[in-house]
Amino acid sequence: MSAFHYAFKVKDIDSTRKFYVEILGCEEGRSTENWIDFNFFGNQLSAHVSKNLPDLDYCGNVDGVMVPIPHFGCLLEKELFNKILEKLRTENIEFLVKPYKRYEGKTGEQMTMFVFDYSGNPLEFKSFSKNDEIFA
């Protein structure tokens, strides 16, 4: 197995559960009153309650778009990307970066979108036109 584990800060368990389970469709794993794990598209996310959420730095200039650092997300097949996109729209989740095609007609062409979870953590979802160009 080659999945990643990522632990990050959230403001509370209830809103975190709502976002990751009800909106993104992630399976919930173990939890306590202070942390909760999710199957994030085959990877393990561990959300920990904190009163000290970090400020974002919009220092990432990608294809002329300033994006917040740090951020995390997932590479999805086109069908799942579109399913998540529709769920985000249905739930009226505001897009930090609206869905668009990055590097159109070039190596690494991809659909991308950024949203915030309910704790203000930025997430990016991508879908590459050609999976063999993910690292090209």
N, C-alpha and C positions, 0 to 999 in steps of 0.2 A: 504494500500500500504506500502511496506517495501523496498523502493528504497533508495539509498544513494545519497547525494549531495557532490560533491568534486570540490573545486575551486583551480586552479593552474595557474602558470605563463607560458606565451608563449612570443615568440619574436615578432609575428605579427599575424594579423587576417587572411590574405590571405593564408599563408602556413598552418596555423592551420585548416582552413576550408578545404583545399585540402586534408590534411591527414585524418581528422576525417570523412568528408562527402564522398569525392571521393574514398578514399582507404578503410577505415573501413566500410563505408556505414551507418554511423550514421545520424540521422535526425537532421537538424539544427533547433534550437529554436530561442529565442530572441537574438538580437545582437546590438551593437553600434560600433563605431570605436575603442573602448577600450576593449570590451569583447564580447564573443560569447558563447552561451549555446548549448549543444548537448544532444540528447537522446543516451546515451552510453549503449546500450543493456538493456534498461529499467531503467537506472540510469541517474541522471542529472550531467553533467560536465559543469563547468563554467570556460572558459579559459580567463584569464585577461592579457593584454599586460603589460610587464614590461621590463625595461632595466637591472634589477638586478636578473638574473636567478641564482638559487642556484647551487653550486658545488655538485657533487654526491660523496657518500662515498660507496665504494665497500666492506662494512663490513658484508654483509649478506652471510653467508656460508651455503648453502642449498644443501644437498646431494653432497658435495664436489665441488660445483660451487659457485664462488663468484658473488653475484648479487648486483646491486646498491640499496642503501637506501637513500631517499625514492623512491618508485615506486608504481604504481597502475595498475590495470588491470581488467580482468573479467573472470568469470567462464563460460565456454560455453559448449553446447552440442557438441558431436563429429562432427556432420555434419557441424555446424557453425564454429567450430574451424578449420576444414579442408578448408572451404570456405575462411575464413580470411587468412589462411596460403597461399593458392594459390594466393589470391589477393596481399599479401605482396610480394610474389615471382615475380608475373607478373610486379609489380611496381618497382622491384629491390630494395626493402627496405632491408638494411643490418640487419642481425640478431645479436643482442648482445649475445644472447644465442640461438643457432640453435634449432629447434624443436627436442625434444627427450622425451622418456618415463622415468619419474622419479619414483623411488620406485617400479620398475618393479617386479611383483609377490608378492608385499607386500601390507599391508593395506595403502590406500591413493594413489594407483597407478594412475598416471596422465600423460597426455601429457602436455608439457609446452614449451613456447618460449618467448623470450624477444626481443623487438625492441625499437628504439627511435623514437619519433615523430619528426617533423621538427624543434622543438625548443629544442631538446635534452632531453625531458622528457622520462624516461624509462617506458615502459608498459609491463606487463606480461599477457599472455593469457594462460588459463589452461582448460583442459578437463579431468575430472575424469572418470576412468573406471567404478566406482560404485558411484553414487551420494550420497548414504547413508554413504560414507566414507570421505566426505569433511572435517568433523571436527574430524575424528577418529585419 
